[in-house]
Amino acid sequence: MAMHHNEKIWIAMKDNDKRVALIRLRDTIYSGVRPTLRECGFSVENVEELVKEGLILPSGKMSGGESDRYVIEEILPAGHAFISQHRTFHDERNLPSGPA
């Protein structure tokens, strides 16, 4: 299968990338801004992945050429839980093993 130089290869987001994206979105939304897909700085594919997993709610139906039109309305409860679960797991892994 030949690929052209302008074709994008989509790779699923890693959990840490999702956590970082959700935290950025949370901070933006809490500041009173409803960011467009372009303002988020995420690809349409990454936003679609977060939507499919039930982590965020966009307004309307997204399509590739309309990244300035659709906004992220909110992070859903599953998205907030994802942030909390992964932060706890990450923090526990970085704790010292015992008293120094």
Secondary structure, 3 states (H helix, E strand, C coil): CCCCCCCCCCCCCCHHHHHHHHHHHHHHHHCCCCCEHHHHCCCHHHHHHHHHCCCEEECCCCCCCCCCCCEEEEECHHHHHHHHHHHHHHHHHCCCCCCC
